[in-house]
Amino acid sequence: MTAGPGVPCVWVVASHRELQRPGGHPQMYTCMDEGGSRTLLNMGLQPVCYPRVPLERVEPMLATVDGILLGGSDTNVHPRLYGEEPLRPGMLFDPERDALAHELVRLAIALHVPIISFCRGSQDFNVAMGGSLHQDLQALGGCVKHWEDPDETVDEQYVERHFVSCVPGGELGRIAGMGRFPASSLHHQGVKELGADLVAEAHADDGLVEAFRYRDPALFAWGFQFHPEWGWRWHPAYGRIMNAYVRACWEHFARRVGHALREREIAA
């Protein structure tokens, strides 16, 4: 199966939130990451969304796409998935996203489908691989402010808030073409322990992991605590990161379509 317009399709993982309708009545909604979806479209890919997929359908549906995007959300990965209880009452969770995203990450790794993840999405990736999270960075203190101010506009929240330093000789420094650059930061959780087969590629000045990847660099499977999907047109590091992901999706598309053509030729 190929994408209708003959371009790679990227599965944008949905979030589920209770939002207020006009008049103040609450209702559940399924939400698709807007910033990530628009960036995919602007870079020539086609975002698709398959919310609430039963786990037995995940693998066959994964075979129809050429990449996975896990974006941000106001919800948190449930701490029971890494052996903890919620730090305080009132924290927002999305168990349906947890279940689908974590199965999808593990299958995408096994089947060599490119992954890019931002913010909460990178936390999904880490926990799916057996890692853990700091539940409240603000409570830890430290020399770096990672969280946004609620009174800021959306554009103000996504400006570069602090610097990140790439691991010397690492893959991110090679892709980004620089060893240190300013990055956006609007999160209150972050990596505590990296999951199995994940490699740290960049840190904030307080030591927090800001970027990591799957151990095999031949597969583009990355988690970013910052947001390269915002500002990719003008931020040189962001643009190179997103272009590397796009290339990986096109390469997967070429293999998938070529395989489908060979199967049809054999069947004929």
N, C-alpha and C positions, 0 to 999 in steps of 0.2 A: 504493500500500500504506500503510495506517495502522497505528499501534500498536494492539495488541489492546484495551487499556483506553481508547483514544482520547486518549492523552497523548503528548507528544514522547518519542522514544527517543534516547538519547545513547550513542554508541559509545565505550566505555571501552577504551582500547588496552591490551592484555595485555603482561605481562612474562614472561620465561622464565628459570627459575632451577633450579639443582641444589640440592635440599634433602635433608636426612637423614630417612629413614624410621625408625620404631622399630627399635632394634637397631643403628643407626648406618650403615645401607646408603644410599648416595646414589641419588637418582632425580630425573629431570627433571620439573618441574611447570610448568604454565601458570598464572600468577597474575593476578588482577583486582584493581585498586586498591580496597581496602576502604573507606578513609575517603571517597574521592570517590564511590564507588557509594552508600554510605549517605546521603551528603548529597544526591545526586540524588534518591533515593527520598523522603527527608524533605521535599524541596522540590517534590514532585509530579511529577517526571520518572521515566522508566523507563530504567535503565542496561541496555545490552546489550553483549555482547563477542563479537567475531569474530576469534579468534586465527589466526595463520598463514594469512591470506587470500592466495592467489596474486595477484600484482600486477594481472593482467588482470581480476580480479573486483572490485577495490577500487572502481572508479567505479560499477558497478551496485549494489553493496551500500551505498555512500555515499548513494545516492538513496533509501534506506529509512529514514534517520535524520535527526534534526534538530539534532544537535550532536556535537562530538567532545570527549572529555576525555582528556588525557594527564597521568597522575599521576606520582608519584615512584617510585623504585626504588633498590636498592643498586647496580645496575649503572651503567655510564657509556656515553655515546655514544662510539663508537669514534673516536679522534682521526684516523685515516686519512681520515675523511669531511671533515675540515677541514685536511688536508695535513700532519698531524703523526704521529709515532710515539708509542706509550704512554710516559709519563714514567718508569715503573718497572715491573718485573715484578710479576705478581700482581694487577693491576687487573682488575676484573670487567666483562665486556662482554656485550651481548645483540644480536648481529647480526640476528636475526630481527625483534626490535622495531625496530631502526634502519631496516631495509628497509621495513617496513610503515608505521611512523609517519611517516617522511619523505615517502613517496609520498602518504599520506593527508593530511598537512598541505598539501602543494602543491595537491592536487585540491580540498580543502575551501575553500581560498582562491579557486580558480578558479570554484567552483560556489556560493560565498557561503554555506557552511555554518558556523555559529558554532563557534569553538574556544576552549577554556579549557585552560590547561596550568600545571602546578605543578612546581617543583623540577626533577628530571630531565626532566619533560615540557616545561618551558620551554626546556631545553637542546636537546631534540629539535626543537622549533619553530625555534629560532635556527639550528641547523646545517642543517635542511631548507631554510632560506632563504638558505644560503650563508655563514652566520656561523661564528665560531670560539669556543673556550672556553679559559679558564684551567683547566689540568688539576689544579692543586693550590693552592687559595687559602691553605692553611696555610703552605705554603712561601714564599708571597709576603710574609707578615707583614702589617702594616697595623694600623689602630686598631680594627677591628671583628672580633669572633669570629663566624664564620658557621657553624661546625660544632658538632654536639652532642657530649656526653661519652658514651662507650659504657656507663657505669655508671648513667646516668639512666634512669628509667622512661620509657615511651612518652609519658605525659602531660607529664612534665618536659621531654622533648625538643621538644615542640610549643609550649611557652610562648613568649611574646614575648622575643626575645633582644637586639634592637637596634631603632633607629628607621629608618624610610625617609622620604625627602622627595620629594613629588611635584614634577614639573616645573611651574613657575608657568604658570598658564593652560592646563594640559594636560587631557586627557580623564580621567585617573585622579582628579585633584583634584575634577573635576566629579562623577564617579560616587561617589567615597568621601565627598564633602562635607567634606573636610579636606585640608590640605596636608602634614601630617606625622603619622605614627602609628607605634606599636610593631608589630613584625612577628616572626613565627617565623622560625627560621633553622637548618636542619640539612642542610648541604650542604658539600662540599669543592671543588666546581667551580662555575663561573659564566661569564657572558658576557665574552668578551674583545673581539670585534668583532661588532656587530650585523649580521644578514643583510640582504639587499636588501629594501627596502620596509618595514623595521621601524623603529619610532620609540620611543625611550626615554621612559618616563613616570614613573619613580621611581628613586632611587639611595639606597644606604646612605651613611653618613657617610664611608666610604673611597672613594666614587666608583663602587662596583660597581653595575651595572644591576640593579635589583630588580623592575622591571615594564616591559614593552614591549608594543606592539600593532602590528598591520598598519596601514599608512599610511591606509587608508580607514576613518574612524571609523564609517561606516554599517554595516560588518561587524564584529560582535563577534569578534575574533580576538586573544587576549591570552596573554602569557606572564608568569607570576609566579614569582619565585624563592622567595617565601614561600608559605604554605599557607592561603589564605582558605577552603578547604573544611573546615578544623579551626577550631572556635570561631566559626562564622558566626552562630550564634544570639545571641551576646552581644557580639562585637567589631563595633562599628558599621561600620568600613570593610570588613571581611570580608563582613558581611551585605549591604551595598549592592553589592559586587562580584558576589557570587553571585546576588543578585536580578536584576542587570542581565543576567547570562548566562542565567538562567531565562527572562526576558522575551524575549531574542533567540531562544531555542529555541522558545518558543510562537509567536513571529511566523513563524519558518521553518515550523513545523508547519502553521499556518494557510495559508500559501502553498502548501505541498506538498499538503495535503489538498484545498484549493480547486482546484489544478491537476488533481489526479486526478479530481475530480468533473466538471470541465469536459470532460476527455477522455472520460469515460464518457457524458456527455450528447451529445457530438459523435458517438461511436460508435453510440449508440442511434438 
